[in-house]
Amino acid sequence: MENAKSNTSDRELQIERTLNAPVGLVWEVFTKPGRIKNWWGPNGFTNTIFMMDVRPGGEWDFMMHGPDGRDYKNHSVYREIIPNKKIVFDHYNPNFTTTIEFEDMGDRTHLRWHMVFETAELFMAIVKAHNAAEGLKQNVEKLDVYLAGLK
């Protein structure tokens, strides 16, 4: 979806956080349907995972259930998987590419989460209409809380 040589600064969303959990556990909660459904999405959202095939070319299909009672279908295809290091997937409708990198810090993990939207217009529409920057922040906060509960 993305041309690596193009300037994407006008259509990027990113966040970094050091999590108080080892990389193996962080990887597990990103790659196991029974785990990710418990924390994925902004505050108030729940998930139903239909398919999660974590391998290059594998699909991830799920429904996010919003606090407003609406359902939001999500479809992604994994592009790159490096266990305990990196996940890259293309999300469709709206179109964006997500890269999540995991840095092993012993009993902690540094997370880098980077999203690039297909166009600057799409980026603005999603960020403005759905407050995607706040949603991403809430998603990482929910991840942190979920991990703390697993200790």
N, C-alpha and C positions, 0 to 999 in steps of 0.2 A: 504494500500500500504506500509506503513512504520512500521517497528518494533521499538517500543519506546525504547527498551533496547539496540539497536545497537548504535554505535558511528557514528554520522552523520556529524561531523565537516568538512569532506572532500567533502561534497555535499550539503552544506547549503548556502542560500543567505538570508540576513535579513537587515531590515532598521527600524529605529524608527523616529518619527517626532511628534511634538506637533502642532496640527492644531488649528487655531483661529476660531473654530466653535463648538457649543454644540454637544454632542454625538448623540442626536436624529437626527440632520441634517446630520452628518457624516454617520450614519447608513443608512439613507434614500438614500444617493447618492451611497452607495454600494449595495443596495438591490432593487432598482427600475430601470427597464430597460430604462425608459425615462431619467433617471439621469446619470447612469453609462456610457451610450453610449457617453456622452459628454466629458468624461475625461479619460477613460480607455486606457492604452497603452502608449508607448513611444511617443515622439514628432513626429508630422506629421501623426500619425495613426488616423483613424476614425473607427467606429464600426457599425455593423448591428446586433441587438440582435434578435435571432429567438425564443428563449425560455429562461426564467429565473424563475425557480420555487424554491424559497429560503426556503427550508425545508430539513431536513435530508432525503437523497435519491432523492431529487429533482435535476433536470438537468439544466445546463446553457450551451446553445449552441449559439455561435455568430461567426461572421466573422470580423476579423480585416483587414482593408484595408490600406496597407502600402503606404508611400509616393512614392515608386517606382512603384506603380500601381498593385502590387501583392496582392492577397487575402490570408489570413491565417485563416483556420478553427480552431476553438477552441471548445473543449467539456470538461465539468467538471461535477462532481457529488458532491453535498454538503454532507458532512459527519456529521457536527455538526453546529447547529445554536443556539446561545444564544442571543436574541435580545439586542441590544445596548452594547454587551460585546464581542462576538466572532463569527467568521465565519471560518469554516474549509472546504476546498474542495479538491478533487482529480482531477487533470487535466490529460488528456490522450493524448499521442502522441504529444509531449514528456510527460513522466510520472513524475509528481511531486505532492507533497501535500503542500498546502498553508494554513497557519493559520494567521488570522488577528485578533488582539485583540484591543479593544477600551476601554480606561480608561477615565471615566467621570471626568473632571476637571472644572465643572461649565460651563462657556461659552467657554471652550476649551476642546479638546480631545487629549489624548496621544495615538498614533497609533503604534502598534508593528506588523510588517509584516515579516513573516518567511516562507521561501520556503525550502523544502527538496526534492531533486531530487532522483529518484529511484536508481541510481548508481553514483559513482564518475566519471565514464567515460561519462555518459550522462551530468552530471553537467559541466564537462570541455568542452564538445562539445557545449553546449548551451551558457555557459558564454563566451567562446572564439569566437564561430562562430557568435553569435547574440548579444554579449556584454550585456548580461542579467543584470549584476549589474548596468550598466548605464541606461538601460531600466527601471529597477525598480525605480531608483532614479528619472528619468524623469516622471514616472507614478505618484509618490507621489507628485512631484512638480506640475503636471497638476491638481491633486486633490486639492491641496492647492489653486491654482489660481481659479479653478472652485468654490470652497467654498466661496472665497472672493467675487466673482461676485454675489453670492446669497444673500448677506447681504443687 
